[in-house]
Amino acid sequence: MAFGKIKPKAMTKEALKDLSAQAQEQRFFTSVPKSEDPTNFPVFTLGNEQYLVYVPNHTVVGEDGVEELRQDKPFIHTIEVNGRFHKIRCTDGIESEELGLDGTCPICDGRSVVDEYARIEADKLLVSQGFEAGDTSDEARKITRGIYDGRAIKRKSRNLTFPIAVFERTLTKNAKGRDVYELVLDKDGYPKYQLMWYNISEALYAGSDSRKGIWKSELDKRSEEFDTDYVTPAGLWFTIEGRYVDDPQKWSARDAATQFSVSMLPNGPKGIDSDLVEELAEEIDKASEEWTPEKAIQMVIANHFLPVDEVKESVEELLQPLKDKIELHKANLGAVVQETPAIETTRPKRGQKALQALDEEDIDDLEDDE
């Protein structure tokens, strides 16, 4: 049936009212589900608001002998397919016959294809703008940045996954227009909260060469302020501020993911008696005992170990159109070379020498940090 001939069904006033209410809350999502059990093991999603959280007090000693959160630490590939972003765990070096893992990662292998295609498209764009193919100057990088950012397979990054308790609150404004938060209480007058998985890239958490770690910098600042070593956020209270811009219309989830802020609450949240703060912490620590790295692998979809054969099949399906275009480009290039007499040159054109010196990691630098 043609779309123009489809008619809506008749509905009652009650049904219309219900649909209208749902429509007001409807959102456009380009992501996929995050948890196998979103009711009991949900994954935290940052919104345009401030959150009160407590990080359960579960730590382990890492390989380097330093205390760290008890957490899953997967290497994650981000893959874009038809506008939808999929988070897939890297399986490079992981072997398990039972799980169909042979130590390889088809996504790592496929990255070379998207890199090659990006180079071809970037060269075409540069030439059309009057640059030499392969130019890596700052001006040229600005022009080709969108091509490298738009690669279907993004650079893999290490993520950290650990539980947090997120408290339910209401927000009002006082007479001076300042935010006033109130905890939502249950029928017994006890603060309501929910345990959730918290996912963050290691670069955002601890920092990298190009940015300061959001969580680590806060811990370091408080350590200096109180002359106490806060090595991890375990057993501590924080606010996570997702509002990075005053105008709600300018807020975006993508920008908030890198521009949010974290503030430690050394004495716990305001308005809660110190005895209750301690009681809540003990209760949450106990309730989160089963929220282990193993449970994260089971529940958080991005943290799953997927069978290599099935991943390889999906990757091949994604890459085949790019491979076809690369082969067509090479065929066309070969035809041009055969028809054009060779011209001897004594010096590479602008940018070509720099491009020849680039390795795969340098080419990744043309892409923003994830």
N, C-alpha and C positions, 0 to 999 in steps of 0.2 A: 504494500500500500504506500502511495506517495505521502510524504510528510504533510503536505498541504491539505490532505483529506482526513487526517487524523483529528478527531474531536474529543474534548475532555468529557469524562463521565459526570453525570449530575451528582451533586452532593448535598448533604444536609448542612444547616448553619453550623452545627457542632463540628462536623468534619472540616468545613471550610475554615473555621476558627483555629482548629488544631493544625491544619496545614499551613496557615498563615504564620502561626507561632514558630513552626519548624523552619519555615522559609527564612525567617529573620535570623535564625541561628546558623543557617547553612553557610558553609565556607568552601572555597575552591582549594583543593589539595592536589599537589603534584608529587607527593611522597607516598610511600607504601606503608602498611601497618608496621608497627615497631615491636610489638610483643605478641607472643603466642597466647598469653593470658592477660589481656589488658585490664581485667577486673582485679585480679589478685597480685599480678606482677607488672604493673604499668610502667612505661618509660616516660620520664619527665620531658615535657615540651615547654620551652621558654616562650612566654607571651609578652604582651606589652603591659606588664605589671611588675610589682615587687613581691617576692616570695620570702617567707620565713621558713628556714630549714634547719634541721639538725642532722649532722653526719654521724651515723652509728660508730661506736668506738671499737672497731675491729681492725687490727693491724697485723702485719707480718714483717719479718726481716728479709729484705731483698737479697739478691745474689751479691750485691756490693757491700752487704753488711749493714745497710742503712734501713731504718724502720720506714715502712710505707703502708698505705692503705691496703686492706685485703680487697683485691679487685681483679677483674679480668682485664687483660691488656692486649686486645687483638690488633693486628694490622688490618686496616679496612680499605677496600677499594670502593670508590664512588663511581657508579656507572649510570649514565643518562641514556634512557631509552624512550623516545617519543615524549619527551618533556617530563618523564617520571624518573626520580632519582632512586637508585637501588644501592644499598650498602651491602657489600659482599666481603666476607672475611678471606684474607689471603691464606692460602694453604702451602705456600712455598716452604719446603723443609719439614712439613708435617706428614707423617706416615701412619696409616691405620688401614689394614686390609678390611676390617669390619666396617669402617665408615667410607670406604672407597677413596682413600687418600694415599697417593703414591709419592708424595714429596714434591710434586710439581704444582704450579699455579697457572692455569690457562689465561688468567687475566693479566698476570705479569708478562707472559709471553705475548699477549695480544697488544700490549702497550706500544710495542715497536711499530705496529701497523698504523695506529692512530697518530703516532709521532711523525711517521713518514708522510702520511696524507696531510697533516697540518703543515709540514714544511713545504709541500707542493702548493697548497692553497696560499700560504704566506708569501711564497715567491711570486705567485701570480699577482697577488694584491700589490706587492712592492713594485713590481715592474709597471703595473697600471698607474701607480702613483709617481712614476719617474725615478724610482730607486733601482739599484742593482739587486738582482736575485741574491738572497743570502745576506743582505745587509743586516748587521746586528747593532747598529747605532741606537742610541736612546730614542731618537726620533722614529726610526724604523720599528723599534719594539712597540712603541705606542700604537702604531698603525696595525700591527699584527697581533696585538695582545688578545683581542677578542677571538681570533682563530685558535690560539693556544688554550685560552680559557674554555673554549667550547668543545674541546676534545671529549669524545664519548666516554673514554676511560680516564678518570682523573688520577693524579699522583696518589699512591697509597700513603696512609698516615697511621701512626699508632694511636689508638684510642684507649681511654680509661673508662671502665664501667664499674660503678659501686653504688650501693643504696644510699638514699637520703630520705628523711621524713619531712614531708611538705605539709605545713599547717594551713588549715582553712581560715581565712580572715575576711572581714568586710572592710571597705574603704569609704570614708566620708571626708568632708572638708570642714575645718573649723572656721571660726569667724574671720581669721586672717588668711583663709584660703589654703592652709597647709593640710597635707594628708594626715588623716587620723585612722590608724588601723586598729581593729578590734578582733580578737580571737573568736571564732565560732565555737560555741560550747555544745556538748551533747546534753541529753535530758538530765544527766547527773552533774552537770556543771563542769565537765572535764573537756579540755581543749581537743578539738577534732583534728586529726592528721591522717595522712596516708603515706605508706612506704612506697617509694618509686625507685626505679633504676635511673641513675644519672650517667649520661654519656657525654664525654668531652674529649677532644683531641689532646694528646700530650703536649703539643706545641702551645695550645691555648691555656692549658693548666699550668705547665711549668715554664714555658717560654721557649724561644728559639733564637736564631741569629737575627731574625727580622722583627721579632716582637717580644714584649714582656709577658710573662705568664700571669694570667689573671688571678688564679688561686694562690700560686706560690708567692707572688709579689705581696699579696695581702698578708699571708702568713709571715713573710720576712719582715714586713713593716711592723706587725704586732709583736713579733719576737723582740725586735729592737726597742719598741715602746715599753714593753713590760719586762724586759730582760729575762725572757723565758724562751726556750727553744720550741717553737711550734713547727715540728717537722712535717706533720700531716694535719688535715682538718678533722681527724677522728675525735669524737667526743666533744665537738665544738658546735656552737650555734652561729648561723650566718643569715644575712639577707642577700638574695640574688635579685639584682635590679635589671629587669629587661627593658626598661624605658630609657633609651639612649638619646631620644629626641623629644622635644616638647610637643610638636605637632603629631597627633596620632595618625594623620593621613600620610605622613612621611615615614612612618615606622614600617619596617619589613623584617620578617623572620630571618632572612639571610643575613642582613646587616646586624641584627640583634645577636646572632650566634657568635659574632666576633667582637661586638662592642658592649656587651653586658658588663656589669660590675659586680663585685662581691665584697661584702663588708662583714667582718667578724664581730660578734657580740660577746665580748669576754665574760660578761656576767649573765649571759642568757638574755632572752627577750624582755623588754620593759613590760611592766604590768603583771608579771607572773612572780609569785612568791618564790624565794630561793629554794625552799624545800620542794615545791612543786616542780621547779626546773630540774632538780636532781632526780625526782621521782619519774618525770617524763623521760629523762635520758636513760635511766636504768630500764624502764619499760621498753623503750625503742631498741636499746642494745639487745635485749632478750628476744624481742619480736623479730629482729633482723638476723638472728643467728643462721637461719637457713639461706640467707641471701649471699651465697658464696660465689666464687668465680665459676664453679661448676653449674650452679643454678642459672647464672647469667648466660652461659653457653646454651643452656636448654631453652630459656625464656626469651632472651633478647634476639630478635630475628637477625639483626646485623652481626651478631656474635656466633651464629651457627657455623659449624664446619660442613660445607656442602660437598657432595660427591664430585670428584674431579671430572668424571665422564660427562655428567649432566651440565656442569658449569662450562666445560669445553664446547659442548654442543650449542649452548646459548651464546657463548662468545663468538663462535664461528658464524652463527646467524647474524650477529651484530656487525661483524667485521667484513663479511663477504662483499657487501656493496662498496666498501672502501677499497678492498683489494682489487675489485673490478675497475674502479676509477684510477687506481695507481697503475695497473697494467695498461689501461688505455692511455694514460699520460706518457708512460714509457714508450708505448708504440708510436704515439704521435711525435715524441721527441726523437725517436730513432729515425723516423721518416724525414724529419727536418734535417738531421745530421747527415743523412745520405745525400740529400739534395743540395746541401750547402758546403762549399769547399772549406777545408780546414784553414783557420787563420792562426798563425803563430803569435803567441803573446809572451811577453817577458815579465809581466807583472799581473797578479790577479786583480780583478775588478774590485771596486770598493765593497767591503763586507765579506768577500769570498774567503779571504785568508782567515778572518775571524771565525767564519762558520766552519771551516775545515778543522779548526782547533777545538771546536766544541765537542764534548762527549755527552752521553745521555743525561747526566746530572745537570750539565750546563743548560741543556735545552729545557729541562724541567724548570729552570729559573725564569723562563719566559712565562710561566704560569703562576698565578697567585698562590700563596700558601693556603692550604685547606684549613 
